[in-house]
Amino acid sequence: MRIFWLQGYEAASIDTLIRGMGMSRASLYHTFGDKERLFLAAVRVYAEGPFAAVVAQLHSGGSLHDDLMGFFTGLIGLTAQPQGARGCLVSCVLADAAGENEEFRKELAQRLAEIEQQIACRLELAVADGDLPSNASTKDLAAVIASVARGLTVAARAAKPADDLGTMARTAIDLVLARH
């Protein structure tokens, strides 16, 4: 996962991957089939591990503002590493690799839809709690918040400082909640 995250899909050679995983080329092919399957397995590990911890912040039981800030803070902590992997394995690396690869495009669409659904669920709770008006379009707001999150991860990939990303996140939350 870390090799793909650091180097990207195309740049991560089979030799680098087998060295990083401490396995032989034959074992890699026997276990995963090919580089594409290994990458998809790495995306699953990322989504179910480090990224799941970020998403969990949406449901921490705080105010909507606090839960969104917790989500963005976790995202920035995960993706704006001063050294090592930067950006998001899904929003940056998978999106870059998706190009002509139909399976990668499907995986990307599924992962993006999942995060929007998680955000929408939190927003629906805010509607039920009266923190957002009953006519708020939770689907549209979730799409905007997810778009901001993706933008933050791309900026993190470009080494934008975490403090600047935090300011951007706070501004986005203020803008989303101000109208409601």
C-alpha positions, 0 to 999 in steps of 0.5 A: 500500500505504501509503495503505491501511495508514495510512487503511484501505480505506474511508477511502482515497479514489480521489483520495488513491490516484491522488495517492499513486501518481502516476497518473491515475484512468483509469490506475488503473482500466485497470491494476487495474480498481477500488479493490478490485483495487488493495487486493488488489494492495497486500495481495499486495505487503505479504505478499510484501515487508515481511511476508515479511521478518518471517516469514523470521525463523521460519526463521533457524536459531536456537533455537525461542525465538530464532526466535519472538522474531525473528518477534515483534521483526520484527512489532513493528518493522513494525507499531508505527511511532512515526509512519506506518502502524501495525498490520498491513495484513492483520490490521487493515485487510483484516480490517476491510474483509472484512465483507460482501466475500466476496473480502476474506474469502477473501483474509483466510482465505488470509493467516491460514492461510499464517502459521499454516502457516509457524509450524507448519512451524517448530514441526514442525522443533522437534519433529524437533530435540527442542525440543518433545515429539513429541506437541506439537500444532504446528497448535494451537500455531501457531494460538495464536502467530498469534493472539498476533501478530494481537493485537500488531498490533491493539495496535500499531494502537492505538499501544501502545508497542513496548516493551510489545508486546515484553514481551507477545511474550516472555510469550507465548513463555514461556507457549507453551514452558513447558508443553512 
